[in-house]
């Protein structure tokens, strides 16, 4: 996941993310799937009822697994409920503080990104104690199963410099070309498939969808969604409900 924060810009928050998952795990595209949260849209994991990426009236939230924590575990709640709860908040700050007060032992380890047009936060759930709360600073940040911009991640080592060198998207003009091209990259080097940004189906696991998102200073929201591995299907602008 790539996050670009540009305080003072007309579009201060940009996000790009490929979703990697078991290819046979059923899901539905982003929509208002939760009757108890009418202001939240997101993709629906039909097995557990949660989501990997959610957008509220001004807050977006995305969750990733940490190393060695793929899939559910007995006695643990679904991590997919956390982005829904965060996106329903009035601000990213409110959501981050509320979720940082929870007992992380209730879930398998997770990385959670929460952002709005004013601020962005990273929460690290290690499966014990309270989640660690870190503010995401100005500029480009990449989050994988590892910590933000952690060069121990082969994916971050390979792709963070590429996004840094790319022309940022211009949501006002609908120009996401540079980032769309980067999300298609399935190449990798000596570190193997863990370096690839788009993972081809491998032992039942791979990239199954992708998202490009932007938040504007006047409340504008943009979500471009690809319902398959990027490069195999086009990105389309989602029709977002009014605020």
Residue pairs with C-beta under 8 A, 6 or more apart in sequence:
1 15
1 16
1 17
1 62
1 64
1 113
1 142
1 143
1 144
2 14
2 15
2 16
2 17
2 140
2 141
2 142
2 159
2 163
2 179
3 13
3 14
3 15
3 113
3 115
3 120
3 136
3 140
3 141
3 142
3 143
4 13
4 14
4 15
4 139
4 140
4 141
4 168
5 12
5 13
5 115
5 120
5 136
5 137
5 138
5 139
5 141
6 12
6 13
6 14
6 138
6 168
7 118
7 138
9 217
10 172
10 216
10 217
11 170
11 171
11 172
11 214
11 215
11 216
11 217
11 220
12 117
12 118
12 215
12 216
12 217
13 60
13 115
13 116
13 117
13 120
13 213
13 214
13 215
14 168
14 169
14 171
14 179
14 212
14 213
14 214
15 60
15 62
15 113
15 115
15 211
15 212
15 213
15 214
16 163
16 179
16 182
16 183
16 210
16 211
16 212
16 213
17 53
17 62
17 210
17 211
18 183
18 197
18 198
18 199
18 207
18 209
18 210
18 229
18 230
19 43
19 52
19 53
19 207
19 208
19 209
19 210
19 211
20 199
20 205
20 206
20 207
20 208
21 27
21 52
21 205
21 206
21 208
22 71
22 204
22 205
23 201
23 204
23 205
23 206
23 208
24 204
25 45
25 47
26 45
26 46
26 47
27 43
27 44
27 45
27 46
27 208
27 209
28 43
28 44
28 46
29 43
29 209
29 225
29 227
30 41
30 42
30 43
30 53
30 55
30 211
30 223
30 225
30 238
31 41
31 42
31 44
32 38
32 40
32 41
32 241
33 41
33 42
33 44
33 51
34 40
34 84
37 56
37 84
37 87
37 88
39 56
39 57
39 88
39 241
40 54
40 55
40 56
40 84
40 87
40 88
41 54
41 55
41 223
41 238
41 240
41 241
42 51
42 52
42 53
42 54
42 55
42 83
42 84
42 87
43 51
43 52
43 53
43 209
44 50
44 51
45 51
45 52
45 78
45 80
48 72
48 78
48 80
49 78
49 80
49 81
50 78
50 79
50 80
50 81
50 82
50 83
50 84
51 80
51 83
51 84
52 62
52 63
52 64
52 80
52 83
53 60
53 61
53 62
53 63
53 83
53 211
54 60
54 61
54 62
54 83
54 84
54 86
54 87
55 87
55 213
55 221
55 223
55 240
56 87
56 88
56 89
57 243
58 90
58 91
58 116
58 117
58 215
58 219
58 221
58 243
59 86
59 87
59 88
59 89
59 90
59 91
59 92
59 95
59 114
59 115
59 116
60 87
60 114
60 115
60 116
60 213
60 215
61 82
61 83
61 84
61 86
61 87
61 95
61 112
61 113
61 114
61 115
62 83
62 112
62 113
63 79
63 80
63 82
63 83
63 110
63 111
63 112
63 113
64 110
64 111
64 112
64 113
64 143
64 144
64 145
65 79
65 108
65 109
65 110
65 111
65 145
66 109
66 110
66 111
66 124
66 125
66 126
66 145
66 146
67 109
67 145
67 146
68 109
69 108
69 109
69 110
69 127
72 78
72 108
73 108
76 106
76 107
76 108
77 106
77 107
78 107
79 107
79 108
79 110
79 125
82 99
82 107
82 110
82 112
83 112
85 95
85 98
85 99
86 92
86 95
86 96
86 99
86 112
86 114
87 95
88 95
89 95
89 98
91 116
91 118
91 119
92 114
92 115
92 116
92 118
92 119
92 120
92 121
93 118
93 119
93 121
95 114
96 114
96 121
96 123
96 133
97 133
99 112
99 114
99 123
99 131
100 123
100 130
100 131
100 132
100 133
101 130
102 130
102 131
103 129
103 130
104 125
104 126
104 127
104 128
104 129
104 130
104 131
105 127
105 128
105 129
107 125
107 127
108 127
109 125
109 126
109 127
110 123
110 124
110 125
111 122
111 123
111 124
111 125
111 143
111 144
111 145
111 147
112 122
112 123
112 125
112 131
113 120
113 121
113 122
113 123
113 136
113 143
114 120
114 121
114 123
115 121
115 136
115 215
116 215
117 215
117 216
117 217
117 219
119 135
120 135
120 136
120 141
121 133
121 134
121 135
121 136
122 133
122 134
122 135
122 136
122 141
122 143
122 147
122 148
123 131
123 132
123 133
123 134
124 131
124 132
124 134
124 147
125 131
126 132
134 148
136 148
140 160
140 163
140 164
141 148
141 149
142 148
142 149
142 155
142 156
142 159
142 160
142 163
144 150
144 153
144 155
144 156
145 153
146 152
146 153
146 156
149 156
149 160
150 156
151 157
154 188
154 191
154 192
154 194
154 195
155 194
155 195
155 196
155 197
157 191
157 195
158 188
158 189
158 191
158 195
158 197
159 182
159 185
159 197
162 182
162 185
163 179
163 182
166 178
166 179
166 182
167 178
168 178
168 179
169 175
169 176
169 178
169 179
169 212
169 214
171 214
171 216
171 220
171 222
174 237
176 212
176 224
176 235
179 212
180 212
180 230
180 235
182 197
183 197
183 198
183 210
183 212
183 230
183 231
184 197
184 198
184 230
184 231
185 196
185 197
185 198
186 196
186 197
186 198
186 199
186 200
186 231
187 195
187 196
188 194
188 195
188 196
189 195
193 199
193 202
198 207
198 210
198 229
198 230
198 231
199 205
199 206
199 207
200 206
200 207
200 229
206 229
207 229
207 230
208 228
208 229
209 225
209 226
209 227
209 228
209 229
210 225
210 226
210 229
210 230
210 235
211 223
211 224
211 225
211 226
212 222
212 223
212 224
212 225
212 235
213 221
213 222
213 223
213 224
214 220
214 221
214 222
215 221
215 222
216 222
219 243
221 240
221 243
222 237
222 240
223 237
223 238
223 240
224 235
224 236
224 237
224 238
225 235
225 236
225 238
226 233
226 234
226 235
226 236
227 233
